[in-house]
């Protein structure tokens, strides 16, 4: 990107990069969603009855994960949403 901007834009040009899929970030080998999910699990806010290893998935794997809603206080979804369980 930097080379393209340098070649095509002068200092009076505003360059904005936009993407509808740009929210998925990674820290090493873990997505931001997995990092937040890990923090929620370690602090007891997200509890699974069953959760097989799912790798680098960024969205809940509904068909493979079974959330214990009686103990879960918060879940993360799509890197930018944290849903709070107000009834639980």
N, C-alpha and C positions, 0 to 999 in steps of 0.2 A: 504494500500500500504506500509506504513512504516513498519509494522510487517513482511510482506513478504520480503521486501528488507533486513531488519535486519537478517532474518533467512537464506537467500540464498546468500547474497553478502558480501564480505569482503571489507576492505578499499581501495583495489586496483581495485575494480570493478566499472565500470561506468554503471549506470542504467538510461535509457532514457525511458520515458513514452510518447507514441505517440498515437494520436487519430484523426480520420478524422471528428469527431463530437465534438471536445473539445473546440470550440470557443464560445459556448453559455454559458455565465456567468449570474449569478443572483446577485442582490443586494437586499437582503430582499425578497420581493415578486415581484420584477420587473426585467425583463431580461435586459441585457446591451443594447440590441436594443431598447427596450421600453424607457429606460432612455435617450439614445441619441435622440430618436424620440421626447420625451417630451421636451428636451432642444431645439431642432429645432423648434417645435411648439411654445413654449413660447417666442422665439426670432423672430418669424415671418418668418423663413426660410422654414417651411413646413406648407402648408395651405390645409385643407380638405374642400370640399363642403359638404361632408357627411362622417361621420365615427362613426358607432355604437361601443359600448364598445366591445372589442375583447379579453379581458383577457390577458393571458400570451403569446400571439402569438409573434414569433420572426421574422416572415416574413410578408411583406405586404399582406393583405387580399383583393386581387384585386377584388374579387366578392362582397365585402362588403364596401370597402373604395373607396371614389371618391376624388381623389386629384385635387385641383384647380391649374393646371399647369401654369395659367397666373400669379399666385402670389407665387408659390413655387420656392425656390432657391436651396434647397438641400433635399435629402431623404437619409435615412439609410436603409441598407439591410443586413441581416445575420451577425450582430454584427461587421463586419470588413470593410464593404463597405459604404462609403458615396458618393453618386452621386451628382454632382453639375450641376444645370440647367443653362447652359451657354447662352441659348437663351431667358430665361425668365426674 
